[in-house]
């Protein structure tokens, strides 16, 4: 099996001040050998647990990554949207 190159690394985090409390999450997507090319951070509110913030950071990162996925099938280019349904590109 071959691997796709270059590799992407995804870092996520989330935290709350007190638990629950004011919370935020973030993610960073980096290309191997090139550094970060996408970062995102988001305030989540004042009654959010640390676990909820961690999960939300991962959820946002995965939603972004799904938007990057393109599949070539039967000579048509398809893009997978975060709803996980395939739709034709352009």
Legacy VTK file of the C-alpha trace (Angstrom):
# vtk DataFile Version 3.0
C-alpha trace
ASCII
DATASET POLYDATA
POINTS 90 float
0.000 0.000 0.000
1.362 3.402 -0.902
0.952 6.488 1.225
-0.017 9.923 0.090
2.672 12.512 0.451
2.998 15.069 1.904
1.347 14.247 5.225
-1.011 16.486 7.145
-0.825 16.863 10.908
-3.825 18.118 12.851
-3.587 19.550 16.357
-6.691 20.352 18.404
-7.306 21.667 21.894
-10.069 23.001 24.060
-10.330 24.231 27.629
-12.612 25.976 30.065
-11.925 28.322 32.962
-13.503 26.476 35.880
-15.559 23.493 34.812
-18.018 24.393 33.393
-17.116 27.946 32.576
-15.882 30.254 29.836
-14.424 27.985 27.160
-12.690 28.060 23.810
-11.220 25.624 21.333
-8.757 25.727 18.466
-7.175 23.639 15.755
-4.118 23.867 13.544
-3.501 21.958 10.317
0.114 21.648 9.192
1.701 20.255 6.060
4.743 18.081 6.701
7.882 20.151 6.298
5.913 23.345 5.533
4.355 24.380 8.839
0.771 25.453 9.544
-1.516 26.432 6.677
-4.840 26.626 8.526
-5.603 27.723 12.070
-8.922 28.409 13.722
-10.046 29.389 17.215
-13.507 29.857 18.633
-15.049 31.084 21.881
-17.722 28.595 22.971
-19.560 30.395 25.771
-19.601 30.669 29.547
-21.198 27.354 30.572
-19.077 24.843 28.657
-17.095 21.963 30.159
-13.499 21.244 29.304
-14.515 17.966 27.648
-17.097 19.741 25.482
-14.448 22.253 24.406
-12.004 19.451 23.526
-14.625 17.633 21.448
-15.696 20.829 19.694
-12.106 21.545 18.659
-11.865 18.079 17.110
-15.282 18.430 15.461
-14.337 21.744 13.831
-11.010 20.352 12.605
-12.684 17.291 11.078
-15.360 19.436 9.413
-12.618 21.544 7.821
-10.668 18.467 6.680
-13.727 16.903 5.079
-14.036 20.008 2.922
-10.536 19.292 1.560
-11.328 15.762 0.449
-11.852 15.228 -3.255
-12.418 11.854 -4.816
-12.037 11.008 -8.493
-14.605 8.408 -9.530
-15.598 7.516 -13.085
-13.808 10.609 -14.414
-15.978 12.919 -12.321
-14.595 15.040 -9.534
-16.618 14.915 -6.339
-16.289 16.878 -3.137
-17.358 15.464 0.175
-19.189 18.011 2.303
-19.443 17.885 6.080
-22.864 16.264 5.732
-20.899 13.309 4.262
-22.852 13.352 1.011
-20.910 13.469 -2.230
-21.709 16.320 -4.578
-20.200 17.192 -7.942
-17.508 19.869 -8.031
-17.915 22.556 -10.659
LINES 1 91
90 0 1 2 3 4 5 6 7 8 9 10 11 12 13 14 15 16 17 18 19 20 21 22 23 24 25 26 27 28 29 30 31 32 33 34 35 36 37 38 39 40 41 42 43 44 45 46 47 48 49 50 51 52 53 54 55 56 57 58 59 60 61 62 63 64 65 66 67 68 69 70 71 72 73 74 75 76 77 78 79 80 81 82 83 84 85 86 87 88 89
